[in-house]
Amino acid sequence: MDEPADVRLGRGQRLNEALKEDLELYAVAELEDRINALRAEIARVQAQIDRKRAGRAAADALFSPRPA
């Protein structure tokens, strides 16, 4: 049977592939661009973590038992 045209990638698969990529093939400018892209991704991920923690804290405050 033929392979499906759009194979679904697993969660984090692209990141794992990027971590194994041979960096010798890149020029210095390309490596610097890569670092900038990774820093932007770190900031995006940190912002998502902060939003999730804030949401969890709000839910905990709303649903936690109140002291008598």
C-alpha positions in Angstrom: 0.0 0.0 0.0 1.0 3.6 -0.6 2.1 5.8 2.3 -0.3 8.6 3.2 0.5 11.9 1.6 0.5 13.8 4.9 2.2 11.7 7.6 1.4 13.0 11.0 4.4 13.8 13.1 4.5 12.9 16.8 4.6 15.6 19.5 8.1 17.0 19.6 9.4 15.0 16.7 10.7 18.0 14.8 12.6 19.2 17.8 14.2 15.8 18.2 15.2 15.8 14.6 16.7 19.3 14.9 18.7 18.2 17.9 20.4 15.5 15.8 21.1 17.7 12.8 24.7 18.0 11.8 25.7 21.6 12.6 29.0 21.4 10.5 26.9 22.1 7.4 25.9 25.6 8.6 27.8 28.9 8.2 28.3 31.1 11.2 25.5 33.5 10.2 23.2 30.5 9.8 24.1 29.2 13.3 23.5 32.7 14.8 20.1 32.8 13.1 19.4 29.4 14.5 20.3 30.6 18.0 18.0 33.6 17.6 15.2 31.3 16.5 15.8 29.0 19.5 15.8 31.9 21.9 12.5 33.1 20.5 11.1 29.6 20.9 12.4 29.5 24.5 10.6 32.8 25.2 7.4 31.4 23.6 7.5 28.2 25.6 8.2 30.1 28.9 5.2 32.4 28.2 3.0 29.3 27.8 4.3 27.8 31.0 3.6 31.1 32.8 0.0 31.2 31.4 -0.6 27.6 32.4 0.7 28.3 35.9 -1.4 31.4 36.3 -4.5 29.4 35.2 -3.7 26.7 37.6 -3.2 29.2 40.4 -6.5 30.9 39.6 -8.3 27.5 39.6 -6.7 26.5 42.9 -7.7 29.8 44.5 -11.2 29.4 43.2 -11.8 25.8 44.2 -9.6 25.4 47.3 -11.3 25.2 50.7 -11.5 28.6 52.5 -10.1 28.8 56.0 -12.8 29.1 58.7 
